[in-house]
Amino acid sequence: MTIERDFAFFTRSCYRKIMAARLTLNAKRLMLSAITVFSLTLITLHLSLITVLAGSGLISSIGGATFIQGATQFWVTSSRPTFSGITTAGAAVTGTVGNQSVSATADASSNWSWTPAADLTGDNTVSITSGSQSASFTLTIGQLPESIATSGAGGLAPAGSILPTVAILVFGISLTTFGLVGLKRRF
């Protein structure tokens, strides 16, 4: 009986260790899967914010090209590009572009625009402010350097287009949903 009892004890002990190891492995898999789903969600949110911020701010476009908020340098070929953007309705928009003063007022729809009185050339320091919003960057008049990747005008969404944002959000929600369903089925 002693041998049988020892064998039964040994078997139960091994079974407990195997089950503990399985639980640990499953917990690690669950954590890795949760981190993956969370990371994909954060990446999707980041892409959505970038898309939302493009062309929707104090400066939306310059010379017809969508301005990316936070850019430190921007290129246009027109020597008198029209600046346009969005701020509080009726708010004053002030600043400088090169050596020219910017002065505009937002209309009832919160839109404003300004075109330089004289031609711009080369690099121009831009500083525009309206209320608590501000934008500062260098505007270069000339061709975009070949070392910078470009997209044809047909490849970019127009300023204010919601389609890219919706597409990225739907993709992110799908990834998150399928990830969570996978987690539930796996464990």
C-alpha positions as CSV (number, residue, x, y, z in Angstrom):
1,M,0.0,0.0,0.0
2,T,2.8,2.4,0.7
3,I,4.1,2.1,-2.9
4,E,0.6,2.7,-4.3
5,R,0.1,5.7,-2.0
6,D,3.5,7.1,-2.9
7,F,2.7,6.6,-6.6
8,A,-0.7,8.3,-6.2
9,F,0.9,11.2,-4.3
10,F,3.6,11.5,-7.0
11,T,1.0,11.4,-9.8
12,R,-1.1,14.1,-8.2
13,S,2.0,16.2,-7.5
14,C,3.1,15.9,-11.2
15,Y,-0.5,16.7,-12.4
16,R,-0.6,19.9,-10.2
17,K,2.8,21.0,-11.5
18,I,1.7,20.4,-15.1
19,M,-1.5,22.3,-14.6
20,A,0.3,25.2,-12.9
21,A,2.7,25.3,-15.9
22,R,-0.3,25.3,-18.3
23,L,-2.0,28.1,-16.4
24,T,1.2,30.1,-16.4
25,L,1.6,29.5,-20.1
26,N,-2.0,30.5,-20.8
27,A,-1.6,33.6,-18.7
28,K,1.5,34.6,-20.7
29,R,-0.4,33.9,-24.0
30,L,-3.3,36.0,-22.8
31,M,-1.0,38.9,-21.8
32,L,0.8,38.8,-25.1
33,S,-2.5,38.7,-27.0
34,A,-3.9,41.6,-24.9
35,I,-0.7,43.7,-25.5
36,T,-0.9,43.0,-29.2
37,V,-4.6,44.1,-29.4
38,F,-3.9,47.1,-27.3
39,S,-0.8,48.1,-29.4
40,L,-2.8,47.7,-32.7
41,T,-5.6,49.9,-31.2
42,L,-3.0,52.6,-30.2
43,I,-1.5,52.5,-33.7
44,T,-4.9,52.9,-35.3
45,L,-5.8,55.8,-32.9
46,H,-2.5,57.5,-33.8
47,L,-3.2,57.1,-37.6
48,S,-6.7,58.5,-37.0
49,L,-5.4,61.5,-35.2
50,I,-2.8,62.3,-37.9
51,T,-5.6,62.1,-40.5
52,V,-7.9,64.3,-38.5
53,L,-5.2,66.9,-37.8
54,A,-4.2,67.1,-41.5
55,G,-5.9,70.1,-43.0
56,S,-8.1,70.9,-40.0
57,G,-6.6,73.6,-37.9
58,L,-5.6,77.2,-37.8
59,I,-4.0,76.7,-41.2
60,S,-5.8,74.2,-43.4
61,S,-4.2,74.8,-46.8
62,I,-1.5,76.9,-48.4
63,G,-1.7,77.6,-52.1
64,G,-4.3,74.8,-52.5
65,A,-2.1,72.2,-50.8
66,T,-3.3,70.6,-47.5
67,F,-1.2,71.8,-44.6
68,I,-0.2,69.1,-42.1
69,Q,-0.5,70.5,-38.5
70,G,2.8,70.6,-36.7
71,A,4.9,70.7,-39.9
72,T,8.2,72.6,-39.5
73,Q,8.7,73.2,-43.3
74,F,6.2,73.4,-46.2
75,W,6.8,73.9,-49.9
76,V,4.6,75.6,-52.5
77,T,5.4,76.7,-56.1
78,S,3.2,79.7,-56.1
79,S,4.8,83.0,-55.2
80,R,1.5,84.3,-53.8
81,P,-0.1,81.3,-52.2
82,T,-3.4,81.8,-50.4
83,F,-3.4,80.8,-46.8
84,S,-6.7,79.5,-45.4
85,G,-7.8,77.9,-42.2
86,I,-10.3,77.5,-39.4
87,T,-10.6,79.3,-36.1
88,T,-13.4,80.8,-34.0
89,A,-16.0,82.7,-35.9
90,G,-15.3,86.4,-36.0
91,A,-11.8,85.9,-34.5
92,A,-8.8,87.9,-35.7
93,V,-6.0,86.1,-37.4
94,T,-2.6,87.9,-37.3
95,G,1.0,87.1,-37.9
96,T,3.8,87.4,-40.4
97,V,4.8,85.6,-43.5
98,G,8.4,86.5,-44.5
99,N,8.3,90.3,-44.1
100,Q,4.6,90.7,-44.8
101,S,1.9,91.1,-42.1
102,V,-1.0,88.8,-42.0
103,S,-4.4,90.3,-41.0
104,A,-7.7,88.5,-41.5
105,T,-11.0,87.8,-39.7
106,A,-12.8,84.5,-39.6
107,D,-16.3,84.5,-41.2
108,A,-19.5,83.2,-39.6
109,S,-18.4,79.7,-40.7
110,S,-15.1,80.1,-38.9
111,N,-13.1,80.1,-42.2
112,W,-10.4,82.7,-42.9
113,S,-8.1,83.3,-45.8
114,W,-5.2,85.7,-46.7
115,T,-3.1,86.2,-49.8
116,P,0.3,88.0,-49.7
117,A,0.2,91.5,-51.3
118,A,3.7,90.9,-52.9
119,D,5.5,87.9,-54.3
120,L,7.3,85.6,-51.8
121,T,10.7,84.0,-52.7
122,G,12.9,81.4,-51.1
123,D,12.5,80.5,-47.4
124,N,10.0,82.5,-45.4
125,T,9.4,82.3,-41.7
126,V,5.6,82.0,-41.0
127,S,4.1,82.8,-37.7
128,I,0.2,83.0,-37.5
129,T,-1.9,83.3,-34.3
130,S,-5.6,83.5,-33.5
131,G,-6.7,83.5,-29.9
132,S,-4.8,80.6,-28.2
133,Q,-4.0,78.8,-31.5
134,S,-0.7,79.4,-33.3
135,A,1.4,77.9,-36.0
136,S,5.0,78.6,-36.9
137,F,7.1,77.0,-39.7
138,T,9.2,77.7,-42.7
139,L,7.5,78.2,-46.0
140,T,9.7,77.5,-49.0
141,I,8.7,78.9,-52.4
142,G,9.9,76.5,-55.1
143,Q,9.9,72.9,-56.1
144,L,9.8,70.1,-53.5
145,P,13.2,68.5,-53.3
146,E,13.4,65.1,-55.0
147,S,14.7,63.5,-51.8
148,I,11.2,64.0,-50.2
149,A,8.5,61.5,-51.1
150,T,5.5,63.0,-52.8
151,S,2.0,62.0,-53.7
152,G,0.1,63.3,-56.7
153,A,-2.8,65.6,-56.0
154,G,-5.2,62.8,-56.9
155,G,-3.7,60.6,-54.1
156,L,-4.5,63.0,-51.3
157,A,-7.8,63.6,-49.7
158,P,-9.0,67.2,-49.8
159,A,-8.8,69.2,-46.6
160,G,-11.7,68.4,-44.4
161,S,-12.4,65.0,-46.0
162,I,-13.7,62.5,-43.4
163,L,-13.3,59.4,-45.5
164,P,-9.7,58.6,-44.5
165,T,-10.6,59.0,-40.9
166,V,-13.6,56.8,-41.1
167,A,-11.7,54.1,-43.0
168,I,-8.9,54.0,-40.4
169,L,-11.3,53.9,-37.5
170,V,-13.3,51.1,-39.1
171,F,-10.1,49.2,-39.6
172,G,-9.0,49.7,-36.0
173,I,-12.4,48.7,-34.6
174,S,-12.3,45.5,-36.7
175,L,-8.8,44.7,-35.5
176,T,-9.8,45.2,-31.9
177,T,-13.0,43.2,-32.2
178,F,-11.4,40.2,-33.9
179,G,-8.5,40.4,-31.4
180,L,-10.9,40.2,-28.5
181,V,-13.0,37.5,-30.1
182,G,-9.8,35.5,-30.6
183,L,-8.8,36.0,-27.0
184,K,-12.1,34.8,-25.8
185,R,-12.0,31.7,-28.0
186,R,-8.4,30.9,-27.2
187,F,-8.8,30.9,-23.4
